[in-house]
Amino acid sequence: MEAAAGPAIPCLVHPRGPVCRAVSAYSGVNKELVHIMKYSNGRSIARAMGELIAARIERPAADFLVPVPLHIGSEREYNQAELIALGASAVWGIPVKMALSWRADVARQATQGTSGDRVLPEDAMRMTAALRAGTRIYLLDDVYTTGNTLAAAARAMAAGGATVAGAAVWSQSGR
């Protein structure tokens, strides 16, 4: 399993999105692990991924870890990003805060066409938790595909007065 921390991913397409770090490429065994985690009830894998993320990436200067929410209408009984965040929380000692929800029923980024076709509405997500202005949050998700989801999450958190300290994911897609 590849699990060395990769370089920070500054997204030139989404300059308002957070700088993100990935610990693996979305290929081979890492891709298989994501599929097991998401589609074969691999909840324990998600928590272990979070622990490995936290072991490979320096502890962020954040008040809360905020997982990306499940899409509206998801059939999954659990949010893999929340489980990843709980794993990272166990290592970093930063509490997890469920603070986001989708406003719009949008297609998953992995099912979209080229990255230029993957555009989310400006207000695709909203902050659902009451946080003090300036609260520092760190976003967590499973796969970085286009940067759209993390950019939407960062916009929502900033609109609610939070400061986004960055983001981390298990894998970065080559798309």
Backbone as CSV, one residue per row, in Angstrom:
resi,resn,N_x,N_y,N_z,CA_x,CA_y,CA_z,C_x,C_y,C_z
1,MET,0.841,-1.172,0.000,0.000,0.000,0.000,0.886,1.235,0.000
2,GLU,0.669,2.124,-0.953,1.407,3.379,-0.997,0.805,4.310,0.043
3,ALA,1.612,4.851,0.909,1.057,5.737,1.917,2.014,6.844,2.328
4,ALA,2.900,7.228,1.472,3.773,8.355,1.773,3.037,9.642,1.462
5,ALA,3.200,10.630,2.296,2.518,11.902,2.066,3.020,12.538,0.789
6,GLY,2.092,12.889,-0.062,2.435,13.550,-1.307,2.560,15.045,-1.105
7,PRO,2.939,15.741,-2.147,3.051,17.192,-2.037,1.673,17.823,-1.889
8,ALA,1.636,19.020,-1.362,0.380,19.751,-1.286,-0.121,19.992,-2.691
9,ILE,-1.435,19.936,-2.863,-2.041,20.083,-4.180,-2.700,21.463,-4.260
10,PRO,-2.020,22.471,-4.772,-2.688,23.750,-4.966,-3.486,23.660,-6.259
11,CYS,-4.736,23.985,-6.209,-5.568,23.836,-7.391,-5.657,25.160,-8.140
12,LEU,-5.068,25.215,-9.311,-5.097,26.431,-10.116,-6.477,26.688,-10.702
13,VAL,-7.259,25.613,-10.895,-8.606,25.759,-11.434,-9.553,26.320,-10.372
14,HIS,-9.287,25.997,-9.103,-10.141,26.430,-7.985,-9.297,27.211,-6.983
15,PRO,-8.907,28.426,-7.308,-8.009,29.159,-6.426,-8.593,29.439,-5.053
16,ARG,-9.931,29.377,-4.931,-10.532,29.587,-3.614,-10.642,28.288,-2.835
17,GLY,-10.237,27.186,-3.433,-10.249,25.903,-2.744,-9.048,25.795,-1.823
18,PRO,-9.122,24.907,-0.847,-8.005,24.773,0.091,-6.838,24.011,-0.511
19,VAL,-5.658,24.270,-0.011,-4.502,23.461,-0.376,-4.729,22.097,0.267
20,CYS,-4.504,21.053,-0.515,-4.825,19.704,-0.074,-3.596,18.815,-0.139
21,ARG,-3.527,17.867,0.793,-2.467,16.860,0.773,-3.116,15.494,0.612
22,ALA,-2.501,14.656,-0.199,-2.946,13.277,-0.411,-1.829,12.344,0.018
23,VAL,-2.196,11.173,0.554,-1.158,10.229,0.959,-0.961,9.105,-0.053
24,SER,-1.783,9.072,-1.102,-1.610,8.023,-2.111,-2.202,8.459,-3.445
25,ALA,-1.809,7.746,-4.475,-2.414,7.932,-5.801,-3.642,7.036,-5.878
26,TYR,-4.653,7.498,-6.587,-5.887,6.729,-6.748,-5.670,5.706,-7.860
27,SER,-4.941,4.646,-7.521,-4.644,3.577,-8.475,-4.288,2.324,-7.683
28,GLY,-4.262,1.193,-8.376,-3.846,-0.051,-7.769,-4.594,-0.384,-6.497
29,VAL,-3.838,-0.813,-5.484,-4.442,-1.252,-4.232,-5.161,-0.101,-3.523
30,ASN,-4.667,1.118,-3.668,-5.327,2.260,-3.022,-6.723,2.485,-3.587
31,LYS,-6.874,2.344,-4.881,-8.188,2.458,-5.514,-9.101,1.319,-5.050
32,GLU,-8.538,0.118,-4.981,-9.326,-1.027,-4.510,-9.804,-0.811,-3.079
33,LEU,-8.937,-0.274,-2.218,-9.323,0.001,-0.835,-10.464,1.011,-0.768
34,VAL,-10.410,2.041,-1.597,-11.488,3.033,-1.625,-12.794,2.360,-2.044
35,HIS,-12.738,1.510,-3.043,-13.958,0.831,-3.505,-14.518,-0.102,-2.435
36,ILE,-13.660,-0.829,-1.742,-14.131,-1.687,-0.649,-14.750,-0.826,0.446
37,MET,-14.073,0.259,0.803,-14.557,1.152,1.850,-15.942,1.699,1.505
38,LYS,-16.115,2.133,0.258,-17.351,2.805,-0.128,-18.481,1.852,-0.512
39,TYR,-18.150,0.754,-1.173,-19.196,-0.066,-1.783,-19.340,-1.456,-1.182
40,SER,-18.456,-1.824,-0.237,-18.548,-3.138,0.402,-18.509,-3.018,1.920
41,ASN,-19.055,-1.927,2.444,-19.179,-1.706,3.882,-17.832,-1.782,4.610
42,GLY,-16.793,-1.198,4.005,-15.465,-1.227,4.595,-15.241,-0.110,5.587
43,ARG,-16.082,-0.040,6.584,-15.983,1.049,7.575,-14.648,1.045,8.316
44,SER,-14.154,-0.133,8.679,-12.892,-0.188,9.422,-11.725,0.296,8.559
45,ILE,-11.817,0.095,7.249,-10.780,0.586,6.342,-10.742,2.113,6.383
46,ALA,-11.913,2.736,6.425,-11.977,4.199,6.438,-11.269,4.762,7.666
47,ARG,-11.524,4.190,8.808,-10.890,4.689,10.025,-9.367,4.497,9.951
48,ALA,-8.927,3.341,9.435,-7.485,3.093,9.288,-6.864,4.083,8.302
49,MET,-7.597,4.439,7.233,-7.102,5.438,6.283,-6.883,6.769,6.992
50,GLY,-7.815,7.149,7.849,-7.667,8.392,8.599,-6.458,8.374,9.509
51,GLU,-6.219,7.240,10.160,-5.043,7.117,11.019,-3.762,7.239,10.209
52,LEU,-3.740,6.623,9.022,-2.546,6.720,8.165,-2.354,8.136,7.624
53,ILE,-3.445,8.808,7.274,-3.337,10.206,6.840,-2.661,11.022,7.942
54,ALA,-3.149,10.852,9.173,-2.609,11.623,10.293,-1.171,11.240,10.616
55,ALA,-0.799,9.996,10.363,0.575,9.570,10.607,1.533,10.122,9.564
56,ARG,1.028,10.438,8.371,1.882,10.863,7.263,1.904,12.379,7.053
57,ILE,0.925,13.064,7.598,0.804,14.505,7.381,0.937,15.206,8.732
58,GLU,1.687,16.282,8.739,1.859,17.059,9.964,0.507,17.504,10.513
59,ARG,0.378,17.482,11.823,-0.869,17.890,12.487,-1.211,19.323,12.078
60,PRO,-2.412,19.526,11.547,-2.781,20.884,11.134,-3.107,21.776,12.334
61,ALA,-2.933,23.056,12.147,-3.321,24.038,13.155,-4.811,24.305,12.952
62,ALA,-5.628,23.457,13.548,-7.081,23.550,13.342,-7.815,23.267,14.649
63,ASP,-8.990,23.859,14.770,-9.846,23.621,15.933,-10.721,22.386,15.739
64,PHE,-11.082,22.109,14.476,-11.944,20.969,14.154,-11.537,20.342,12.834
65,LEU,-11.750,19.035,12.732,-11.683,18.323,11.460,-13.105,18.255,10.938
66,VAL,-13.310,18.656,9.691,-14.648,18.668,9.099,-14.661,17.755,7.883
67,PRO,-15.416,16.644,7.969,-15.505,15.758,6.813,-16.459,16.306,5.765
68,VAL,-16.185,15.969,4.514,-17.103,16.309,3.422,-18.360,15.468,3.606
69,PRO,-19.545,16.053,3.448,-20.779,15.293,3.666,-21.097,14.343,2.514
70,LEU,-21.936,13.355,2.807,-22.451,12.480,1.750,-23.348,13.277,0.828
71,HIS,-23.398,12.878,-0.422,-24.291,13.532,-1.381,-25.747,13.277,-1.012
72,ILE,-26.612,14.200,-1.362,-28.045,14.026,-1.162,-28.480,12.760,-1.899
73,GLY,-29.249,11.928,-1.222,-29.758,10.712,-1.845,-28.793,9.547,-1.852
74,SER,-27.645,9.688,-1.181,-26.683,8.585,-1.139,-27.332,7.371,-0.483
75,GLU,-27.052,6.208,-1.036,-27.579,4.970,-0.471,-26.672,4.407,0.621
76,ARG,-25.496,4.970,0.778,-24.568,4.487,1.789,-25.117,4.815,3.172
77,GLU,-24.979,3.875,4.102,-25.481,4.065,5.462,-24.504,4.837,6.343
78,TYR,-23.353,5.146,5.824,-22.334,5.828,6.607,-21.573,6.773,5.686
79,ASN,-20.968,7.766,6.304,-20.158,8.731,5.575,-18.694,8.336,5.735
80,GLN,-18.086,7.859,4.657,-16.695,7.416,4.734,-15.759,8.554,5.116
81,ALA,-16.062,9.780,4.709,-15.207,10.916,5.072,-15.268,11.168,6.583
82,GLU,-16.433,10.956,7.184,-16.548,11.104,8.641,-15.692,10.054,9.347
83,LEU,-15.717,8.816,8.859,-14.921,7.759,9.476,-13.428,8.029,9.297
84,ILE,-13.045,8.542,8.135,-11.647,8.938,7.911,-11.262,10.032,8.914
85,ALA,-12.146,11.006,9.092,-11.885,12.096,10.041,-11.748,11.565,11.468
86,LEU,-12.577,10.598,11.840,-12.480,10.023,13.190,-11.140,9.314,13.385
87,GLY,-10.650,8.642,12.349,-9.332,8.018,12.433,-8.232,9.052,12.608
88,ALA,-8.290,10.114,11.824,-7.298,11.187,11.940,-7.393,11.866,13.304
89,SER,-8.597,12.041,13.790,-8.817,12.664,15.093,-8.156,11.870,16.217
90,ALA,-8.214,10.549,16.113,-7.611,9.700,17.138,-6.098,9.907,17.223
91,VAL,-5.474,10.245,16.108,-4.025,10.459,16.086,-3.683,11.909,16.410
92,TRP,-4.371,12.834,15.767,-4.047,14.252,15.936,-4.625,14.868,17.208
93,GLY,-5.676,14.281,17.760,-6.310,14.864,18.941,-7.146,16.095,18.638
94,ILE,-7.595,16.225,17.401,-8.460,17.344,16.994,-9.875,16.798,16.853
95,PRO,-10.872,17.410,17.486,-12.230,16.872,17.395,-12.825,16.996,15.993
96,VAL,-13.723,16.069,15.696,-14.447,16.069,14.425,-15.745,16.846,14.611
97,LYS,-16.059,17.676,13.645,-17.307,18.455,13.676,-18.026,18.239,12.353
98,MET,-19.228,17.716,12.430,-20.071,17.592,11.238,-20.649,18.989,11.009
99,ALA,-20.146,19.681,10.019,-20.477,21.094,9.875,-20.946,21.484,8.484
100,LEU,-21.109,20.496,7.588,-21.473,20.794,6.203,-22.619,19.914,5.731
101,SER,-23.395,20.441,4.809,-24.379,19.619,4.096,-24.496,20.158,2.676
102,TRP,-24.956,19.279,1.794,-25.188,19.679,0.405,-26.492,20.444,0.315
103,ARG,-26.519,21.531,-0.419,-27.745,22.269,-0.718,-28.357,21.753,-1.997
104,ALA,-27.499,21.320,-2.888,-27.928,20.914,-4.223,-27.697,19.422,-4.405
105,ASP,-28.593,18.798,-5.139,-28.436,17.394,-5.487,-27.578,17.351,-6.747
106,VAL,-26.275,17.190,-6.551,-25.336,17.218,-7.674,-24.762,15.834,-7.888
107,ALA,-24.327,15.573,-9.103,-23.709,14.289,-9.417,-22.363,14.180,-8.725
108,ARG,-22.005,12.968,-8.339,-20.682,12.734,-7.762,-19.634,13.128,-8.790
109,GLN,-18.524,13.692,-8.334,-17.471,14.159,-9.238,-16.883,13.028,-10.069
110,ALA,-16.818,11.831,-9.508,-16.219,10.709,-10.232,-17.063,10.277,-11.425
111,THR,-18.342,10.672,-11.459,-19.208,10.248,-12.560,-19.292,11.297,-13.660
112,GLN,-18.614,12.404,-13.495,-18.679,13.496,-14.461,-17.674,13.302,-15.592
113,GLY,-17.758,14.135,-16.604,-16.845,14.077,-17.750,-15.497,14.670,-17.419
114,THR,-14.931,15.420,-18.347,-13.625,16.027,-18.121,-13.712,17.061,-17.009
115,SER,-12.581,17.409,-16.438,-12.588,18.322,-15.289,-13.222,19.660,-15.624
116,GLY,-13.153,20.101,-16.867,-13.791,21.347,-17.258,-15.313,21.263,-17.223
117,ASP,-15.842,20.026,-17.321,-17.289,19.827,-17.275,-17.819,19.756,-15.848
118,ARG,-16.953,19.598,-14.883,-17.362,19.365,-13.498,-17.459,20.682,-12.751
119,VAL,-18.586,21.323,-12.843,-18.762,22.611,-12.184,-19.890,22.490,-11.177
120,LEU,-19.606,22.861,-9.941,-20.624,22.867,-8.901,-21.154,24.281,-8.741
121,PRO,-22.428,24.411,-8.383,-22.956,25.748,-8.104,-22.169,26.404,-6.965
122,GLU,-22.065,27.717,-6.996,-21.334,28.457,-5.956,-21.814,28.093,-4.558
123,ASP,-23.122,27.856,-4.413,-23.684,27.561,-3.098,-24.080,26.086,-2.963
124,ALA,-23.270,25.191,-3.540,-23.585,23.761,-3.535,-23.654,23.187,-2.119
125,MET,-22.882,23.747,-1.189,-22.894,23.297,0.212,-23.195,24.466,1.126
126,ARG,-23.565,24.114,2.338,-23.774,25.149,3.366,-23.186,24.660,4.680
127,MET,-22.784,25.612,5.481,-22.286,25.300,6.809,-23.496,25.101,7.710
128,THR,-23.520,23.998,8.443,-24.679,23.670,9.269,-24.409,23.778,10.759
129,ALA,-23.182,24.000,11.152,-22.828,24.107,12.568,-22.583,25.565,12.932
130,ALA,-22.942,25.914,14.139,-22.655,27.258,14.625,-21.221,27.269,15.150
131,LEU,-20.367,27.997,14.471,-18.971,28.111,14.879,-18.623,29.576,15.090
132,ARG,-17.708,29.825,16.016,-17.228,31.195,16.216,-16.537,31.668,14.949
133,ALA,-16.666,32.941,14.665,-15.953,33.505,13.520,-14.462,33.247,13.706
134,GLY,-13.816,32.821,12.637,-12.389,32.560,12.678,-12.009,31.169,13.144
135,THR,-13.007,30.336,13.487,-12.698,28.958,13.868,-11.927,28.297,12.730
136,ARG,-10.815,27.667,13.063,-9.972,27.028,12.048,-10.427,25.584,11.844
137,ILE,-10.736,25.262,10.597,-11.172,23.903,10.288,-10.240,23.292,9.247
138,TYR,-10.190,21.973,9.240,-9.382,21.209,8.297,-10.304,20.182,7.674
139,LEU,-10.430,20.213,6.355,-11.354,19.344,5.638,-10.735,17.970,5.378
140,LEU,-11.579,16.940,5.402,-11.122,15.584,5.096,-12.095,14.920,4.142
141,ASP,-11.537,14.166,3.178,-12.343,13.414,2.224,-11.546,12.185,1.802
142,ASP,-12.161,11.339,0.992,-11.477,10.125,0.578,-10.630,10.314,-0.669
143,VAL,-11.190,10.925,-1.717,-10.476,11.050,-2.989,-10.575,12.484,-3.513
144,TYR,-9.455,13.003,-3.962,-9.396,14.311,-4.630,-9.409,14.020,-6.125
145,THR,-10.514,14.389,-6.782,-10.622,14.140,-8.218,-10.415,15.427,-8.995
146,THR,-11.285,16.398,-8.775,-11.212,17.653,-9.531,-10.918,18.870,-8.660
147,GLY,-11.125,18.755,-7.377,-11.000,19.903,-6.481,-12.322,20.614,-6.264
148,ASN,-13.339,20.284,-7.058,-14.637,20.960,-6.941,-15.290,20.765,-5.580
149,THR,-15.290,19.538,-5.078,-15.965,19.267,-3.807,-15.289,20.012,-2.664
150,LEU,-13.971,19.939,-2.585,-13.274,20.651,-1.513,-13.406,22.165,-1.659
151,ALA,-13.433,22.662,-2.888,-13.630,24.098,-3.096,-15.021,24.514,-2.623
152,ALA,-16.035,23.705,-2.914,-17.397,24.013,-2.460,-17.471,23.985,-0.937
153,ALA,-16.806,23.012,-0.322,-16.790,22.930,1.135,-16.093,24.145,1.739
154,ALA,-14.981,24.535,1.156,-14.246,25.705,1.660,-15.078,26.978,1.523
155,ARG,-15.772,27.132,0.394,-16.638,28.317,0.216,-17.717,28.365,1.290
156,ALA,-18.336,27.217,1.552,-19.400,27.171,2.550,-18.869,27.506,3.940
157,MET,-17.715,26.965,4.286,-17.148,27.244,5.600,-16.753,28.711,5.724
158,ALA,-16.150,29.272,4.683,-15.772,30.687,4.707,-17.004,31.581,4.796
159,ALA,-18.067,31.223,4.075,-19.305,32.012,4.130,-19.898,32.005,5.534
160,GLY,-19.643,30.933,6.280,-20.119,30.845,7.655,-19.171,31.448,8.672
161,GLY,-18.046,32.004,8.208,-17.111,32.681,9.098,-15.930,31.844,9.557
162,ALA,-15.849,30.592,9.132,-14.722,29.739,9.527,-13.514,30.009,8.638
163,THR,-12.349,29.644,9.116,-11.114,29.748,8.360,-10.681,28.336,7.987
164,VAL,-10.472,28.108,6.700,-10.066,26.784,6.239,-8.541,26.705,6.273
165,ALA,-8.028,25.814,7.133,-6.585,25.669,7.304,-5.977,24.734,6.267
166,GLY,-6.809,24.010,5.520,-6.326,23.093,4.497,-7.220,21.877,4.409
167,ALA,-6.722,20.857,3.716,-7.499,19.635,3.532,-6.549,18.470,3.324
168,ALA,-7.068,17.264,3.595,-6.313,16.039,3.332,-7.267,14.986,2.802
169,VAL,-6.726,14.140,1.934,-7.494,13.043,1.350,-6.621,11.785,1.349
170,TRP,-7.249,10.638,1.216,-6.505,9.399,1.096,-5.782,9.352,-0.252
171,SER,-6.516,9.583,-1.344,-5.940,9.444,-2.679,-6.217,10.634,-3.567
172,GLN,-5.276,10.873,-4.474,-5.474,11.875,-5.528,-5.642,11.139,-6.843
173,SER,-6.738,11.456,-7.516,-7.005,10.868,-8.825,-6.138,11.547,-9.862
174,GLY,-5.796,10.824,-10.905,-4.998,11.391,-11.992,-5.811,12.145,-12.992
175,ARG,-7.122,12.318,-12.769,-7.983,13.007,-13.730,-7.678,14.467,-13.795
